[in-house]
Amino acid sequence: MDSNGKKYLATNFQSVFHTWYGKLHRYAHTLLKDPDEASDAVQAVFSRLWEKMEELKDLEDIGPYLYRSVHNHCLNRIRKEGNGKKYADWLARHDAGATGDAGAKLAVAELSARIGEALDALPPQCRLIFTLSREQGKKYTEIAETLSLSVKTVETQMSKALRILREKLADYIALGGAAYLYIDKLLS
């Protein structure tokens, strides 16, 4: 690409950045509940956009592409950073993890890993809806509004998530004790 083409892309990129940054940041903030994390998410999306700018130069409406990119980035961040850490923290504060027993700590770590695996097995939209409901305490109507879905779709996705998680964690549910109580709280 010649220098005129690079200048055009740079100017176009600045325009796209100034037009969309605020909107995308607000959207990311609704998903991540942290303004700094939202900024990081939007910056990451714009970094990828810069790398792909030449490929996307013929795209008529970049808005849907940007929203989907932010959505996917936030979903991945929630999955990777949120779930495992939050569940491990909760388990560490309760029952077996508090005893100091090495076997109990191993069981807590194993359960935490299994919950993370079960959550990772959920389809992306299903996982996001489950996370918004269970970890961020959002009501179905709020989730539907945030994700531009119907409340019925949110209900269906939550039912699907709960069914899959119950199947994946059935052996721990059958054991009872602290693991059962935690999983029951997670799935109810």
C-alpha positions as CSV (number, residue, x, y, z in Angstrom):
1,M,0.0,0.0,0.0
2,D,1.3,3.4,-0.8
3,S,1.7,6.3,1.6
4,N,-1.6,8.0,0.4
5,G,-3.5,4.8,1.2
6,K,-2.0,4.6,4.7
7,K,-2.9,8.3,5.4
8,Y,-6.5,7.6,4.2
9,L,-6.8,4.5,6.5
10,A,-5.3,6.5,9.5
11,T,-7.7,9.3,9.0
12,N,-10.6,6.9,8.6
13,F,-9.6,5.0,11.7
14,Q,-9.5,8.3,13.7
15,S,-13.0,9.1,12.6
16,V,-14.3,5.6,13.5
17,F,-12.5,5.8,16.8
18,H,-14.0,9.1,17.8
19,T,-17.5,8.1,16.5
20,W,-17.7,4.7,18.3
21,Y,-15.4,4.8,21.3
22,G,-17.9,6.2,23.8
23,K,-20.8,4.0,22.6
24,L,-18.6,0.9,22.8
25,H,-17.3,1.8,26.2
26,R,-20.8,2.2,27.6
27,Y,-21.7,-1.2,26.2
28,A,-18.6,-2.9,27.5
29,H,-19.2,-1.3,30.9
30,T,-22.7,-2.8,31.1
31,L,-21.2,-6.2,30.6
32,L,-18.0,-5.9,32.7
33,K,-19.3,-3.5,35.4
34,D,-15.8,-1.8,35.6
35,P,-14.9,1.3,33.7
36,D,-11.2,0.4,33.5
37,E,-11.9,-3.1,32.2
38,A,-14.4,-1.6,29.7
39,S,-11.7,0.8,28.5
40,D,-9.2,-2.1,28.1
41,A,-11.8,-4.1,26.2
42,V,-12.6,-1.3,23.8
43,Q,-8.9,-0.5,23.3
44,A,-8.2,-4.2,22.5
45,V,-11.0,-4.1,19.9
46,F,-9.6,-1.0,18.3
47,S,-6.1,-2.4,18.3
48,R,-7.4,-5.4,16.4
49,L,-9.4,-3.1,14.1
50,W,-6.2,-1.2,13.3
51,E,-4.5,-4.4,12.3
52,K,-7.4,-5.5,10.1
53,M,-8.3,-2.0,8.8
54,E,-7.3,-2.7,5.2
55,E,-9.4,-5.9,5.2
56,L,-12.4,-4.0,6.5
57,K,-12.1,-0.9,4.4
58,D,-15.0,-2.0,2.2
59,L,-17.4,-2.7,5.1
60,E,-20.4,-0.4,4.7
61,D,-21.5,-0.3,8.3
62,I,-18.8,-1.0,10.9
63,G,-21.1,-0.6,13.9
64,P,-22.3,-4.2,14.1
65,Y,-18.8,-5.5,13.6
66,L,-17.5,-3.3,16.5
67,Y,-20.4,-4.2,18.9
68,R,-19.9,-7.9,18.2
69,S,-16.1,-7.6,18.7
70,V,-16.6,-5.8,22.0
71,H,-19.3,-8.3,23.0
72,N,-17.0,-11.3,22.3
73,H,-14.0,-9.7,24.0
74,C,-16.1,-9.0,27.2
75,L,-17.5,-12.5,27.1
76,N,-14.0,-14.0,26.9
77,R,-12.8,-11.7,29.7
78,I,-15.7,-12.7,32.0
79,R,-15.2,-16.3,31.3
80,K,-11.4,-16.3,31.8
81,E,-11.0,-13.9,34.6
82,G,-14.3,-14.0,36.4
83,N,-15.6,-17.5,36.8
84,G,-12.6,-19.5,38.0
85,K,-11.4,-16.8,40.4
86,K,-14.8,-16.1,41.9
87,Y,-15.7,-19.7,42.4
88,A,-12.3,-20.6,43.9
89,D,-12.5,-17.6,46.3
90,W,-15.9,-18.7,47.5
91,L,-14.9,-22.3,47.9
92,A,-11.8,-21.3,49.8
93,R,-13.9,-19.3,52.3
94,H,-16.3,-22.2,53.0
95,D,-16.3,-25.5,54.7
96,A,-13.5,-27.8,53.3
97,G,-11.2,-25.0,52.3
98,A,-11.3,-23.4,55.7
99,T,-10.2,-26.5,57.6
100,G,-6.5,-26.4,56.5
101,D,-6.7,-30.1,55.6
102,A,-4.6,-30.9,52.5
103,G,-7.2,-33.4,51.2
104,A,-10.0,-30.9,51.6
105,K,-8.0,-28.2,49.8
106,L,-7.4,-30.6,47.0
107,A,-11.1,-31.3,46.8
108,V,-11.9,-27.6,46.7
109,A,-9.4,-27.1,43.9
110,E,-10.8,-30.0,42.0
111,L,-14.4,-28.7,42.4
112,S,-13.3,-25.3,41.3
113,A,-11.7,-26.7,38.2
114,R,-14.8,-28.8,37.4
115,I,-17.0,-25.8,37.7
116,G,-14.8,-23.8,35.4
117,E,-14.8,-26.6,32.9
118,A,-18.6,-26.9,33.1
119,L,-18.9,-23.2,32.5
120,D,-16.5,-23.3,29.6
121,A,-18.6,-26.1,28.0
122,L,-21.6,-23.7,27.8
123,P,-22.3,-22.1,24.4
124,P,-21.0,-18.4,24.4
125,Q,-24.4,-16.6,24.6
126,C,-25.6,-19.1,27.2
127,R,-22.4,-18.6,29.3
128,L,-22.7,-14.8,29.1
129,I,-26.4,-14.9,30.2
130,F,-25.6,-17.3,33.0
131,T,-22.7,-15.1,34.2
132,L,-24.7,-11.9,34.0
133,S,-27.4,-13.5,36.1
134,R,-25.4,-15.4,38.7
135,E,-22.3,-13.3,39.1
136,Q,-23.6,-9.9,38.4
137,G,-27.0,-10.4,39.9
138,K,-28.9,-9.0,36.9
139,K,-32.6,-9.8,36.4
140,Y,-33.7,-11.5,33.2
141,T,-35.3,-8.2,32.0
142,E,-32.0,-6.4,32.5
143,I,-30.0,-9.0,30.7
144,A,-32.5,-9.0,27.8
145,E,-32.2,-5.2,27.5
146,T,-28.4,-5.2,27.8
147,L,-28.0,-7.9,25.1
148,S,-30.9,-6.8,22.9
149,L,-32.7,-10.1,23.3
150,S,-36.2,-11.1,24.4
151,V,-36.8,-12.1,28.0
152,K,-38.0,-15.4,26.7
153,T,-34.7,-16.0,25.0
154,V,-32.9,-15.2,28.2
155,E,-35.1,-17.6,30.1
156,T,-34.5,-20.3,27.5
157,Q,-30.7,-19.8,27.6
158,M,-30.7,-19.9,31.4
159,S,-32.6,-23.1,31.4
160,K,-30.2,-24.6,29.0
161,A,-27.2,-23.4,31.0
162,L,-28.6,-24.9,34.2
163,R,-29.4,-28.2,32.5
164,I,-25.9,-28.5,31.1
165,L,-24.3,-27.5,34.4
166,R,-26.4,-30.0,36.4
167,E,-25.3,-32.7,34.0
168,K,-21.6,-31.8,34.1
169,L,-21.6,-31.5,37.9
170,A,-23.9,-34.4,38.7
171,D,-21.3,-36.4,40.5
172,Y,-20.5,-33.5,42.9
173,I,-24.2,-32.8,43.5
174,A,-24.6,-36.5,44.5
175,L,-21.8,-36.2,47.1
176,G,-23.6,-33.7,49.2
177,G,-21.8,-31.6,51.8
178,A,-20.3,-28.1,51.1
179,A,-19.8,-28.9,47.4
180,Y,-23.5,-29.7,47.1
181,L,-24.5,-26.6,48.9
182,Y,-22.3,-24.4,46.7
183,I,-23.4,-26.0,43.5
184,D,-27.1,-25.8,44.6
185,K,-26.7,-22.1,45.3
186,L,-25.0,-21.6,41.9
187,L,-27.7,-23.5,40.1
188,S,-30.8,-22.2,41.8
